[in-house]
Amino acid sequence: MSLHDFSLRRHARSLLPGPGLRQRPDTVEANADELEALLLRLTAVRRLREHHVWEAVRVIRELPGLAVDEWPSRRFRDLMAADALVDAVIHLTSTTEAKLCLRRLSHELGLWTCTLRYQPPGAGRVTFKARHPDLATAILGAFLRSCRCYQLAAGAAGRGQFPT
């Protein structure tokens, strides 16, 4: 095993579409690829930066049925302007159509663990978990995983609901 096996660029090339990386995605599959690429990028960063959050907002806004009309809100923009990334990411999780609940935050051995929960109407609940040394990155990672699950459910059922 060499460092080439862990090369982020090598793995990102397999996730991203071809030469037109800066073009808007035309299909749901292209959007899912961007979501996967962003999740991969987040695993490699030491600390969440503002441009990562804005990239997540851009990708999520293009997912059908997840973002409300006035999304992101003015409060989110104010939090981003104040450089309160943790508060801004927590605010994002609660303002989408999915209405996720921040279930647990824990810190062990230098890793933050974030657990988000969605309880659909009826029985059952869905839990999304992410771990990262940076708190804001762990929260955003769990949120993006929930959006990925939402995207899979929207593509399969056509209704845009989380699986129960």
ZAMARGU-4260 file (C-alpha; in steps of 0.2 Angstrom, whole numbers, plus 5000, padded with zeros to 4 digits):
<rodrens>
0) 5000/5000/5000 | 5007/5017/4995 | 5002/5035/4997 | 4994/5034/4980 | 4981/5023/4987
5) 4975/5037/4998 | 4976/5050/4985 | 4960/5061/4986 | 4962/5067/4968 | 4962/5049/4961
10) 4946/5045/4970 | 4938/5062/4967 | 4941/5059/4948 | 4930/5044/4949 | 4916/5053/4958
15) 4915/5069/4948 | 4908/5071/4930 | 4920/5074/4915 | 4927/5090/4909 | 4913/5102/4913
20) 4915/5102/4932 | 4909/5120/4933 | 4893/5118/4924 | 4876/5116/4932 | 4871/5097/4933
25) 4857/5092/4921 | 4852/5077/4930 | 4848/5070/4947 | 4863/5058/4945 | 4875/5073/4942
30) 4868/5081/4958 | 4871/5065/4968 | 4889/5064/4961 | 4892/5082/4968 | 4885/5077/4985
35) 4896/5062/4985 | 4911/5073/4980 | 4908/5085/4994 | 4906/5071/5007 | 4923/5065/5001
40) 4931/5082/5002 | 4924/5085/5019 | 4933/5069/5025 | 4949/5076/5020 | 4948/5093/5028
45) 4955/5097/5045 | 4943/5111/5048 | 4927/5117/5040 | 4928/5133/5030 | 4915/5145/5024
50) 4916/5139/5006 | 4913/5121/5011 | 4896/5127/5019 | 4891/5138/5004 | 4895/5123/4992
55) 4884/5112/5003 | 4870/5125/5001 | 4872/5126/4982 | 4871/5107/4981 | 4857/5105/4992
60) 4847/5119/4984 | 4847/5109/4968 | 4840/5093/4976 | 4822/5092/4971 | 4810/5095/4986
65) 4822/5097/5000 | 4825/5116/5001 | 4810/5127/5004 | 4807/5143/4994 | 4817/5155/5004
70) 4831/5144/5008 | 4844/5148/5015 | 4836/5160/5027 | 4842/5177/5032 | 4847/5170/5049
75) 4858/5158/5041 | 4866/5172/5031 | 4869/5182/5047 | 4877/5167/5055 | 4888/5165/5041
80) 4893/5183/5040 | 4897/5182/5059 | 4908/5167/5055 | 4898/5156/5067 | 4899/5140/5056
85) 4893/5128/5069 | 4877/5138/5073 | 4875/5140/5054 | 4876/5122/5050 | 4864/5117/5064
90) 4852/5130/5058 | 4853/5122/5040 | 4848/5105/5048 | 4832/5112/5055 | 4826/5123/5040
95) 4825/5110/5026 | 4809/5101/5022 | 4815/5085/5031 | 4815/5094/5049 | 4830/5084/5056
100) 4833/5084/5075 | 4851/5085/5082 | 4850/5070/5093 | 4868/5068/5100 | 4885/5077/5100
105) 4899/5068/5108 | 4918/5070/5109 | 4929/5055/5112 | 4948/5053/5108 | 4948/5069/5097
110) 4933/5064/5086 | 4916/5073/5087 | 4902/5062/5083 | 4885/5070/5077 | 4869/5060/5076
115) 4854/5067/5067 | 4837/5059/5068 | 4822/5060/5057 | 4806/5053/5062 | 4794/5051/5048
120) 4775/5051/5051 | 4770/5034/5058 | 4782/5022/5066 | 4800/5021/5064 | 4815/5033/5063
125) 4830/5036/5053 | 4847/5040/5061 | 4862/5048/5052 | 4879/5048/5060 | 4896/5057/5055
130) 4913/5058/5064 | 4926/5071/5062 | 4939/5080/5072 | 4930/5096/5068 | 4913/5099/5076
135) 4905/5109/5062 | 4912/5096/5049 | 4904/5082/5059 | 4887/5091/5059 | 4888/5095/5041
140) 4894/5077/5036 | 4878/5070/5045 | 4867/5082/5037 | 4874/5078/5019 | 4872/5060/5023
145) 4854/5063/5027 | 4852/5073/5010 | 4860/5058/5001 | 4847/5046/5009 | 4834/5059/5004
150) 4840/5059/4986 | 4840/5040/4985 | 4822/5040/4992 | 4816/5054/4980 | 4823/5044/4965
155) 4816/5028/4970 | 4799/5033/4977 | 4796/5049/4967 | 4788/5057/4982 | 4804/5064/4991
160) 4801/5056/5008 | 4814/5047/5019 | 4812/5028/5019 | 4803/5022/5035
</rodrens>
